[in-house]
Amino acid sequence: MREFNIMDYGAVADGVTNNAKAIQRAVDLCWESGGGRVTVPAGRYMSGSIQLKSNVDLHLEMGAVLISSLNKEDIDDFMTQVDDDNETTGWEGGCFLGAIHGENISLSGDGMIYGQGEKVFYDDGADGGYAESPMCVADFRPRLILFEDVENLSVRDVTLKDAAFWTLHMAGCRHVRIHNIRILNAVRGANNDGIDPDSCQDVVISNCMIESGDDAIVVKSTKPMAARYGACENVVITGCVLHSHDSALKVGTETHGVIRNISFGDCIIKDCSRAVGIWVRDGGTVEDIHVHHLTGAVRRYADAPQRRWWGKGEPFFISATYRNEKKDFPGIIRRVSFDHIYLKSESCIFIAGEEECPVEDISMDHVRIEMIRQGTQKEIPFDEQPSLYGVYAHGIPYFYGRHVNGMRAFDCVIRRFGEGFPMWTEEVELINCKKIEFSSCEIPSLIV
C-alpha cells in the first residue's frame, strides 16, 4: 500500500494553521496514483473541509488529532455537488470531513477527529442553566462527517469527539462497516447524534462506545436521500455501549421511504431517555425491526423552558401519528419484536398508532422491566414529540397501547420499586386495540 504522509505536503502540527490544502493535496495524489493510505502522524492539526476519494484510507496514528475549523469560510458544503442541496434539506452548515460518490473509502487508526462542539453549545441565562437540559446552539455549526453514495465504506478504531452537529452521517452508502469507534460528545448537546445511517443498505455497526446529548444511533430515511437511494435496510447494530439524553436507538422520525430489516442487540443502554424509539411521520413504512438482549436503564432528564429532550424514561416507544396539523398519512409500523430485555425505567412501554395507521404485529418475549425512580425529576408526562400531541400530562400505567392491531407478550414481567411517582397508575391501558395477547406474564392488574 502506498503511503502519503501529510507532513510531506506542508501540514503543520501547531493546532492553529489551517491544513486543509496540505491534507487535500495528499488525498488527491493518493487517489490519482490508484489509491493507498494518507497518514496523519501524532500532533494537532487544525483544518477546513477535507473530501476523501475512492480507494483512499485516511489513517490517524495514535496521538493524531484532526481538528475541525468552526470558521464558516473554511467549511465546504458537499451537498452543492448534487441536485438537491441544503436549501431544501436544512443542512446549511456544511461538513468537515467526508466523501461523495466514491468506493473503497476508509477512515482508520487510533487517533481523534475533534469537532470543537463545546464552542457552539452554551447556556442561556434566561433558562437558569438547568444542569441536564439541552444547551443553546450557535448559528453556524458543521456536521463532523458525511459520506454520501459510497460503496464499501469502513470506519474503524478512531475517536470522534465533540461534534457540533451530526457526528457520522452516512447517506445512500452500501456495504458499510463501523467497528470499534468511540464517539464522545457533549451529553447536553442538541443535534449531536452519534451515527446516522440514512437510506443505506447492508450496514454493520459493532463494538462501539457512544456518548451524546442527542440520539446515539439513528436509522432514518430523509426526503432527499430516500428519493435518490431508496430503502434503508439490512442494518445490524451489535455489541455497543450507548449513553444519550435521547434514544439509544432511534428509527425515524424522518420516514420518507422504507426502513426494514434492522437488528439491534447485545448492547448496554447506559442511562438514556429511551432504549428504543420507533417513529413514522412522513408516509414511509418501517418493518421487520428486531431488538434483543439489551440491559441497562432509561430515565427522564431535565428540560429547559424552551428546549426539551425527546423521551421521558420509556423502555420502548413506538409511535405512528401525525407530524402536524396537516394530518398527512404518518406511515406504517409492523413486525417489531423484543426479546431478552432487562431494563430499569421511569415510564411505561408505549405503543401508539392512529385509526388509519395502527401499529401492527408486535411481539415481546422474556422482557423484564423494573420501574424505579432514578433521576432528578418529579413528574413524568407522556411525550409524543414531534406530533400534534407533543408533551402532555397523563397517568403512567404499566403498559400503554393505542390503536395496536396484533400484539403478543409472552413471559414478560413489569414491576415497580421504591417511592415511585404520583402519576404512576395501577393499570394496563389499552385504547382501540385488537388481537392483544398476554401469556405467562406478570404485570400488576394483569396477571395471566
Long-range contacts (C-beta under 8 A, 24 or more apart in sequence): 1-36, 1-37, 1-57, 2-30, 2-33, 2-34, 2-35, 2-36, 2-37, 3-36, 3-37, 3-38, 3-39, 4-29, 4-30, 4-36, 4-37, 4-38, 4-39, 5-39, 5-41, 6-38, 6-39, 6-40, 6-41, 6-45, 7-41, 11-40, 11-45, 12-45, 13-41, 13-42, 13-43, 13-44, 13-45, 14-44, 14-46, 15-44, 15-45, 15-46, 15-65, 15-67, 16-46, 17-46, 18-46, 18-47, 18-48, 18-69, 18-74, 19-45, 19-46, 19-47, 20-47, 20-48, 20-49, 20-50, 20-69, 20-74, 23-47, 23-50, 24-50, 24-51, 27-51, 27-52, 27-53, 27-56, 27-58, 28-53, 30-55, 30-56, 31-55, 31-56, 35-104, 40-64, 40-66, 40-109, 40-111, 42-111, 47-74, 47-96, 48-73, 48-74, 48-75, 48-76, 48-96, 49-74, 49-75, 49-76, 49-78, 49-94, 49-95, 49-96, 49-97, 49-142, 50-96, 50-97, 51-76, 51-78, 51-98, 51-99, 51-100, 52-97, 52-98, 52-99, 52-102, 52-105, 52-107, 53-99, 53-102, 53-105, 54-102, 54-103, 54-104, 54-105, 55-103, 55-104, 55-105, 56-105, 56-106, 57-105, 57-106, 57-107, 57-108, 58-97, 58-106, 58-107, 58-108, 59-108, 59-109, 60-107, 60-108, 60-109, 60-110, 60-111, 60-112, 60-113, 60-158, 61-109, 61-110, 61-111, 62-109, 62-110, 62-111, 63-111, 64-109, 64-111, 64-112, 65-111, 65-112, 65-113, 65-114, 66-97, 66-111, 66-112, 66-113, 66-114, 67-114, 67-116, 68-96, 68-97, 68-113, 68-114, 68-115, 68-116, 68-142, 68-144, 68-164, 69-96, 70-116, 70-119, 70-120, 70-140, 70-141, 70-142, 70-164, 72-140, 75-142, 78-146, 78-148, 79-148, 82-148, 82-228, 84-224, 84-227, 84-228, 88-223, 88-224, 89-222, 89-223, 89-224, 91-143, 93-140, 93-141, 93-142, 93-143, 93-164, 93-165, 94-142, 94-143, 95-142, 95-143, 95-144, 95-145, 95-146, 95-169, 96-142, 96-143, 96-144, 96-145, 97-144, 97-145, 97-146, 98-145, 98-146, 98-147, 98-148, 99-147, 99-148, 99-150, 100-146, 100-147, 100-148, 100-149, 100-150, 101-148, 101-149, 101-150, 102-149, 102-150, 102-151, 103-150, 103-151, 103-152, 104-151, 104-152, 105-147, 105-150, 105-152, 105-153, 105-154, 106-153, 106-154, 106-155, 106-156, 107-145, 107-154, 107-155, 107-156, 107-158, 108-154, 108-155, 108-156, 108-157, 108-158, 109-157, 109-158, 110-157, 110-158, 110-159, 111-158, 111-159, 112-158, 112-159, 112-160, 112-161, 113-144, 113-145, 113-158, 113-159, 113-160, 113-161, 114-161, 114-162, 115-142, 115-144, 115-160, 115-161, 115-162, 115-163, 115-164, 115-167, 116-162, 116-164, 117-141, 117-162, 117-163, 117-164, 117-185, 117-186, 117-189, 117-192, 118-162, 118-186, 119-164, 120-164, 121-164, 121-186, 121-188, 121-189, 121-190, 124-304, 126-305, 127-304, 127-305, 127-306, 127-307, 128-304, 130-302, 130-303, 130-304, 131-302, 131-376, 132-188, 132-245, 132-301, 132-302, 132-375, 132-376, 133-188, 133-301, 133-302, 133-303, 133-304, 133-307, 133-309, 134-188, 134-189, 134-190, 134-213, 134-245, 134-303, 134-304, 134-307, 134-308, 134-309, 135-186, 135-188, 135-189, 135-190, 135-213, 135-307, 136-307, 137-189, 137-190, 137-191, 138-164, 141-165, 143-167, 143-169, 144-168, 145-169, 146-170, 146-171, 147-171, 147-173, 148-172, 148-173, 148-225, 149-173, 149-228, 149-229, 150-174, 150-176, 151-175, 153-177, 154-178, 154-179, 155-179, 155-181, 156-180, 156-181, 157-181, 158-182, 159-183, 159-184, 160-184, 160-185, 161-185, 162-186, 163-189, 163-192, 164-192, 165-191, 165-192, 166-191, 166-192, 166-193, 166-196, 167-192, 167-193, 167-194, 167-195, 167-196, 167-212, 168-194, 168-195, 168-196, 169-193, 169-196, 169-198, 170-195, 170-196, 170-197, 170-198, 170-200, 170-203, 171-198, 171-199, 171-200, 171-222, 171-225, 171-229, 172-198, 172-199, 172-200, 172-225, 172-228, 172-229, 173-197, 173-200, 173-201, 173-203, 174-200, 174-201, 174-202, 175-201, 175-202, 176-200, 176-202, 176-203, 176-204, 177-204, 177-206, 178-203, 178-204, 178-205, 178-206, 178-208, 179-204, 179-205, 179-206, 179-207, 179-208, 180-206, 180-207, 180-208, 181-208, 181-209, 182-208, 182-209, 182-210, 183-208, 183-209, 183-210, 183-211, 183-212, 183-216, 184-211, 185-211, 185-212, 185-213, 186-212, 186-213, 187-211, 187-212, 187-213, 187-243, 187-244, 187-245, 188-213, 188-245, 189-213, 189-214, 190-214, 190-307, 193-217, 193-218, 194-218, 194-242, 194-244, 196-220, 197-232, 197-235, 198-222, 198-225, 198-232, 198-254, 199-225, 199-226, 199-228, 199-229, 199-230, 199-231, 199-232, 199-257, 200-229, 200-232, 200-235, 201-230, 201-231, 201-232, 201-233, 201-234, 202-233, 202-234, 203-234, 203-235, 203-236, 204-235, 204-236, 204-238, 205-235, 205-236, 205-237, 205-238, 205-240, 206-236, 206-237, 206-238, 206-239, 206-240, 207-238, 207-239, 207-240, 208-239, 208-240, 208-241, 209-240, 209-241, 210-240, 210-241, 210-242, 210-243, 210-244, 211-243, 211-244, 212-243, 212-244, 212-245, 212-246, 213-244, 213-245, 213-246, 214-244, 214-245, 214-246, 215-244, 215-246, 215-247, 215-248, 215-249, 215-250, 215-277, 216-240, 216-242, 216-243, 216-244, 216-246, 216-247, 216-248, 216-249, 216-272, 217-242, 217-248, 217-249, 217-250, 218-247, 218-249, 218-250, 218-251, 219-249, 219-250, 219-251, 219-259, 219-262, 220-250, 220-251, 220-252, 220-253, 220-254, 220-255, 220-259, 221-254, 221-255, 221-256, 221-257, 221-258, 221-259, 221-284, 222-254, 222-256, 223-254, 223-256, 223-282, 226-256, 226-257, 226-284, 227-256, 227-257, 230-257, 230-258, 231-257, 231-258, 231-259, 231-260, 232-257, 232-258, 232-259, 232-260, 233-258, 233-259, 233-260, 233-261, 233-262, 234-261, 235-261, 235-262, 235-263, 236-263, 237-262, 237-263, 237-264, 237-265, 237-267, 238-263, 238-264, 238-265, 238-266, 238-267, 239-266, 239-267, 240-267, 240-268, 241-267, 241-268, 241-270, 242-267, 242-268, 242-269, 242-270, 242-272, 243-270, 243-271, 243-272, 244-272, 244-273, 245-272, 245-273, 245-301, 245-309, 246-272, 246-273, 246-274, 246-277, 246-309, 246-310, 246-311, 247-272, 247-273, 247-274, 247-275, 247-276, 247-277, 247-310, 247-311, 247-317, 248-272, 248-274, 248-275, 248-276, 248-296, 249-275, 249-276, 249-277, 249-291, 250-274, 250-277, 250-278, 250-279, 251-276, 251-277, 251-278, 251-279, 251-286, 251-289, 252-277, 252-278, 252-279, 252-280, 252-281, 252-286, 253-279, 253-280, 253-281, 253-282, 253-323, 253-386, 254-281, 254-282, 255-279, 255-280, 255-281, 255-282, 255-283, 255-284, 255-285, 255-286, 255-331, 256-282, 256-283, 256-284, 257-284, 258-284, 258-285, 258-286, 258-287, 259-284, 259-285, 259-286, 259-287, 260-285, 260-286, 260-287, 260-288, 260-289, 261-288, 262-288, 262-289, 262-290, 263-290, 263-292, 264-289, 264-290, 264-291, 264-292, 264-294, 265-290, 265-291, 265-292, 265-293, 265-294, 266-292, 266-293, 267-293, 267-294, 268-294, 268-295, 268-296, 269-294, 269-295, 269-296, 269-297, 269-298, 269-343, 270-296, 270-297, 271-296, 271-297, 271-298, 271-299, 271-374, 272-296, 272-297, 272-298, 272-311, 273-298, 273-299, 273-300, 273-301, 273-309, 273-310, 273-311, 273-312, 273-313, 274-298, 274-310, 274-311, 274-313, 274-314, 274-315, 274-316, 274-317, 275-315, 275-316, 275-341, 275-343, 276-315, 276-316, 276-317, 276-338, 277-310, 277-311, 277-314, 277-317, 277-318, 277-319, 278-317, 278-318, 278-319, 278-333, 278-336, 279-319, 279-320, 280-319, 280-320, 280-330, 280-331, 280-332, 280-333, 280-357, 281-321, 281-322, 281-323, 281-330, 281-331, 281-386, 281-387, 282-323, 282-328, 282-330, 282-331, 283-328, 283-329, 283-330, 283-331, 284-331, 284-332, 285-331, 285-332, 285-334, 286-331, 286-332, 286-333, 286-334, 287-332, 287-333, 287-334, 287-335, 288-335, 289-335, 289-336, 289-337, 290-336, 290-337, 291-316, 291-336, 291-337, 291-338, 291-339, 291-341, 292-337, 292-338, 292-339, 292-340, 292-341, 293-339, 293-340, 293-341, 294-340, 294-341, 294-342, 294-343, 295-341, 295-342, 295-343, 296-342, 296-343, 296-344, 297-343, 297-344, 297-345, 297-374, 298-343, 298-344, 298-345, 298-346, 298-347, 299-344, 299-345, 299-346, 299-374, 299-375, 300-346, 300-347, 300-375, 300-377, 300-380, 301-375, 301-377, 302-375, 302-376, 302-377, 308-385, 308-391, 310-383, 310-385, 310-386, 311-383, 312-346, 312-347, 312-380, 312-381, 312-382, 312-383, 312-391, 313-345, 313-346, 313-347, 313-374, 313-375, 313-380, 314-345, 314-347, 314-348, 314-349, 314-350, 314-383, 315-341, 315-343, 315-345, 315-347, 315-349, 315-369, 316-349, 316-350, 316-351, 317-350, 318-350, 318-351, 318-352, 318-359, 318-362, 319-350, 319-351, 319-352, 319-353, 319-384, 319-387, 320-352, 320-353, 320-354, 320-357, 320-358, 320-359, 320-403, 321-352, 321-353, 321-354, 321-357, 321-384, 321-387, 321-388, 321-389, 322-354, 322-387, 322-388, 323-386, 323-387, 323-388, 324-386, 324-387, 324-388, 325-388, 327-388, 329-356, 329-357, 330-354, 330-357, 331-357, 332-357, 332-360, 333-357, 333-359, 333-360, 334-359, 334-360, 334-361, 335-360, 335-361, 336-361, 336-362, 336-363, 337-362, 337-363, 337-364, 337-365, 338-363, 338-364, 338-365, 338-367, 339-363, 339-364, 339-365, 339-366, 339-367, 340-365, 340-366, 340-367, 341-366, 341-367, 341-368, 341-369, 342-368, 343-368, 343-369, 343-370, 344-369, 344-370, 344-371, 344-372, 344-374, 345-369, 345-370, 345-371, 345-372, 346-371, 346-372, 346-373, 346-374, 346-375, 346-377, 346-380, 346-421, 347-371, 347-380, 347-396, 348-396, 348-397, 348-398, 348-399, 348-400, 349-398, 349-399, 349-400, 349-414, 350-382, 350-400, 351-400, 351-401, 351-402, 351-404, 351-407, 352-384, 352-400, 352-401, 352-402, 352-403, 352-404, 353-402, 353-403, 353-404, 353-405, 354-403, 355-403, 355-432, 357-403, 358-403, 358-404, 358-405, 358-434, 359-403, 359-404, 359-405, 360-404, 360-405, 360-406, 361-405, 361-406, 361-407, 362-404, 362-406, 362-407, 362-408, 363-407, 363-408, 363-409, 363-410, 364-407, 364-408, 364-409, 364-410, 364-412, 365-409, 365-410, 365-411, 365-412, 366-410, 366-411, 366-412, 367-409, 367-411, 367-412, 367-413, 367-414, 368-412, 368-413, 369-412, 369-413, 369-414, 369-415, 370-415, 370-416, 370-417, 371-398, 371-414, 371-415, 371-416, 371-417, 371-420, 371-424, 372-416, 372-417, 372-418, 372-420, 373-418, 373-419, 373-420, 373-421, 378-421, 379-421, 379-422, 379-423, 380-421, 380-423, 380-424, 381-423, 393-423, 394-423, 395-423, 395-424, 395-425, 395-427, 395-429, 396-421, 396-423, 396-424, 396-425, 397-425, 397-426, 397-427, 397-428, 397-429, 398-426, 398-427, 398-428, 398-443, 398-444, 398-445, 398-446, 399-428, 399-429, 399-430, 399-443, 399-446, 400-429, 401-429, 401-430, 401-431, 401-433, 401-436, 402-430, 402-431, 402-432, 402-433, 403-431, 403-432, 403-433, 404-430, 404-433, 404-434, 404-436, 405-433, 405-434, 405-435, 406-434, 406-435, 406-436, 407-433, 407-435, 407-436, 407-437, 408-437, 408-439, 409-437, 409-438, 409-439, 409-441, 410-439, 410-440, 410-441, 411-439, 411-440, 411-441, 412-438, 412-441, 412-442, 412-443, 413-441, 413-442, 413-443, 414-442, 414-443, 414-444, 415-442, 415-444, 416-444
